[in-house]
Amino acid sequence: MRDDTWLFEKLDELWDGHFSDIPQHNDVVIKFGRKARQRLGSIKQETRSRLDLLNKNRKTIITINGLFRDVRVPEYVVISTIAHEMCHYAHGFSSPLDQKHPHPHYGGVVTKEMKDRGFGEILKKQKKWLKEVWPEYLEKKMPAKPRRRRARRRVLIKWI
């Protein structure tokens, strides 16, 4: 099983190898989060109070899907997810850097950035794995819960 220390080492390797031109003006923490079917990762800035909203140097937290702790999930899927979140950081989302675009995925900027930084092949492999293997993996790890049907309410009609 992978742990948060392993994740931090991967973040460090990616920062040094592919994102060395991006300044790190605040603390960046990476951790495994809860298990999720659709969200592979997320990035946000820590806020404890309204005053934190004014502080640009607050901590950045990258959270990676808890299912990725399992070594049966290929490492390139985890690496690609971390790189994706780092692209958001580089573009000024959840980081003290200037925001480059009006929306985090504006015009496919994350995909373009990842390809420019040498993640093109890993991105292809990740997409293929997510399409072919992920649904079956999810069914084993997180079986779909039966949906509860909402009870019909009876309407009382008064005849006058």
SEROTOR-484031 format. One line per 3 residues: number of its first residue (from 1); their letters; for each residue x, y, z of C-alpha. Coordinates in Angstrom, 1 decimal. Example, Ala and Ser with C-alpha at 12.3 -4.5 7.8 and 13.67 -1.06 7.14 Angstrom:
# residues 2
1 = AS = 12.3/-4.5/7.8  13.7/-1.1/7.1
# end
This chain:
# residues 160
1 = MRD = 0.0/0.0/0.0  1.1/3.5/-0.7  1.1/6.3/1.9
4 = DTW = 1.3/10.1/2.2  5.1/9.9/2.4  5.2/8.1/-1.0
7 = LFE = 2.9/10.7/-2.4  5.1/13.6/-1.2  8.2/11.9/-2.8
10 = KLD = 6.3/11.7/-6.1  5.3/15.4/-5.8  8.9/16.3/-5.1
13 = ELW = 10.2/14.3/-8.1  7.6/15.9/-10.4  8.3/19.4/-9.1
16 = DGH = 12.1/19.0/-9.6  11.8/17.2/-12.9  8.9/18.9/-14.7
19 = FSD = 7.8/22.0/-12.8  11.2/23.4/-11.7  10.3/26.8/-13.4
22 = IPQ = 7.2/27.2/-11.2  8.0/29.0/-7.9  6.6/27.6/-4.7
25 = HND = 5.7/30.6/-2.6  3.7/28.7/0.0  3.6/25.2/1.7
28 = VVI = 2.2/22.5/-0.6  0.8/19.4/1.1  -0.3/16.3/-0.7
31 = KFG = -2.3/13.5/0.9  -4.7/10.7/0.1  -8.3/11.5/0.6
34 = RKA = -11.5/9.5/0.6  -12.3/6.9/-2.0  -14.2/8.3/-4.9
37 = RQR = -15.7/7.0/-8.1  -15.2/10.1/-10.3  -12.8/12.5/-8.6
40 = LGS = -9.2/11.5/-9.1  -7.7/14.5/-7.4  -8.3/18.0/-6.2
43 = IKQ = -6.4/21.1/-5.1  -7.5/23.8/-2.7  -6.1/26.4/-0.3
46 = ETR = -6.5/26.0/3.4  -8.9/28.4/5.0  -9.6/28.5/8.7
49 = SRL = -11.2/31.9/8.9  -12.3/34.8/6.8  -9.0/36.4/7.4
52 = DLL = -7.3/33.5/5.6  -9.1/34.6/2.4  -6.9/37.7/2.3
55 = NKN = -3.7/35.8/3.0  -2.2/34.7/-0.4  0.5/32.5/1.3
58 = RKT = -1.9/30.0/2.9  -1.2/26.3/2.6  -2.1/24.5/-0.7
61 = IIT = -3.6/21.0/-0.2  -3.6/18.5/-3.0  -5.8/15.5/-2.3
64 = ING = -5.5/12.3/-4.3  -8.3/9.6/-4.5  -8.0/7.2/-1.7
67 = LFR = -8.4/4.2/-4.1  -4.9/5.1/-5.5  -3.3/3.7/-2.3
70 = DVR = -3.8/0.3/-3.9  -0.7/-0.8/-5.8  -3.0/-2.4/-8.4
73 = VPE = -3.7/1.1/-9.7  -0.8/1.8/-12.0  1.8/4.4/-10.8
76 = YVV = 1.4/6.4/-14.0  -2.3/7.0/-13.1  -1.2/8.5/-9.8
79 = IST = 1.6/10.5/-11.5  -0.7/11.9/-14.1  -3.2/13.0/-11.5
82 = IAH = -0.6/14.7/-9.4  0.8/16.5/-12.6  -2.8/17.6/-13.4
85 = EMC = -3.2/19.2/-10.0  0.2/20.8/-10.3  -0.8/22.4/-13.6
88 = HYA = -3.7/24.0/-11.7  -1.2/25.3/-9.2  1.1/26.6/-12.0
91 = HGF = -1.9/28.4/-13.6  -2.7/30.2/-10.3  -5.6/28.1/-9.1
94 = SSP = -5.3/27.4/-5.3  -1.9/29.0/-5.3  -0.4/32.4/-4.6
97 = LDQ = 0.6/32.7/-8.3  -1.3/35.0/-10.7  -4.3/33.3/-12.2
100 = KHP = -3.7/32.8/-15.9  -7.2/31.8/-17.1  -10.8/32.6/-16.1
103 = HPH = -11.5/28.9/-15.5  -9.2/26.0/-14.4  -9.9/23.9/-17.6
106 = YGG = -10.3/26.9/-19.9  -9.8/25.7/-23.5  -8.0/22.5/-22.5
109 = VVT = -5.1/24.4/-20.9  -4.3/21.6/-18.4  -4.0/19.0/-21.2
112 = KEM = -1.8/21.3/-23.2  0.3/22.1/-20.2  0.8/18.4/-19.4
115 = KDR = 1.8/17.6/-23.0  4.2/20.6/-23.0  5.8/19.3/-19.8
118 = GFG = 6.4/15.8/-21.1  3.3/14.0/-19.8  1.7/13.2/-23.2
121 = EIL = 2.3/9.5/-23.2  1.5/9.1/-19.5  -1.8/11.0/-20.1
124 = KKQ = -2.7/8.6/-23.0  -1.9/5.6/-20.9  -4.0/7.0/-18.0
127 = KKW = -7.0/7.7/-20.2  -6.8/4.2/-21.7  -6.6/2.5/-18.2
130 = LKE = -9.4/4.6/-16.8  -11.6/3.7/-19.8  -10.8/0.0/-19.9
133 = VWP = -10.0/-1.1/-16.3  -11.3/1.6/-13.9  -15.1/0.6/-14.2
136 = EYL = -14.3/-3.0/-13.3  -11.9/-2.0/-10.5  -14.6/0.3/-9.1
139 = EKK = -17.2/-2.5/-9.1  -14.9/-4.6/-7.0  -13.8/-1.9/-4.6
142 = MPA = -17.0/0.2/-4.4  -20.0/-1.8/-5.5  -22.9/0.3/-6.6
145 = KPR = -25.5/0.7/-3.8  -29.0/-0.1/-4.7  -30.9/3.1/-5.2
148 = RRR = -33.7/3.8/-2.8  -37.0/4.7/-4.4  -38.7/7.6/-2.9
151 = ARR = -42.0/6.8/-1.3  -45.0/8.3/-3.0  -46.9/10.8/-0.8
154 = RVL = -50.6/10.4/-0.7  -52.5/13.6/-1.3  -55.6/14.1/0.8
157 = IKW = -58.3/15.6/-1.4  -61.3/17.1/0.4  -64.6/17.1/-1.4
160 = I = -66.7/20.0/-0.4
# end
